Amino acid sequence: MRLRPISSNGTIRSAATSTFGYDAFYGVEVGQTYVLEVTSKRFTFANPTRVLSLQDTLTVVDFTAQPQ
């Protein structure tokens, strides 16, 4: 799986998740709004994007995968 936070100015950061689905992003600014997008070669997602207004450290965002 791959998660991509996209800032309101279009800057894209990318990180691959671990086998357990955990990841971390560095260099994203507090006070900004991001679109978080998940993609996978093996799974689909009913809601593959989320809009997040980052106000502090964000620890959990869940995406539910479905096999293709």
N, C-alpha and C positions, 0 to 999 in steps of 0.2 A: 504494500500500500504506500501511497505517497500523499502527504498533506502539504498544501501550499497556502500560506497566509498571503493575501494580496492587500496592500494598503490602499487608501483612498486615492493616492497619487499614482497607483499602478505598479508600485514596486513589488516584486514577487520574491518571496523567500521559499525555499523548498527543503524538505528533509524526509528521508525514508524512515518509516517506523520500524520498530523491532518486531520480532515474531509474535510478541504479545500485544502489539499495537501501541506501544509507548514511544513517545518522541519528545523532543525539546526544540524550541526555537530561540535563537539569541538575536539580539539586535532589533527586536520589534519594540516600538515606542509606546509607553503608557499614554493614554489620552487620545489615541488614534482609533479609527474604526477599520476593521479588517474583514475581508471575506475569506473564510477558511474553506478550502475545497479539498475533498478527498477523492482519490482515484485508485483503481486497482485493476490488474489484468485478470484476476480470478473472481472478483466479486463486483456486485452492483450495489448501489445505495439509493434508497427511496428519496432521501434528502441529502445530496452530495455536497451542498454548500450551507454555510451558516454565516450570518453577519454578526460580528462581535465588536462591541465597543470596549476596548481594553482599558480598565480603570485601575487595575492592580495585577498582581500575579494571578494568572489563570491556571488552575491545576487540572480541571477535568472538562473535556468536551467529548461526548460520546457520539459516534456514528454507528449505526446498525447495518452490518453487511449482510447481503443475501447472495448465495452462490449463483453464478451465471447459468 
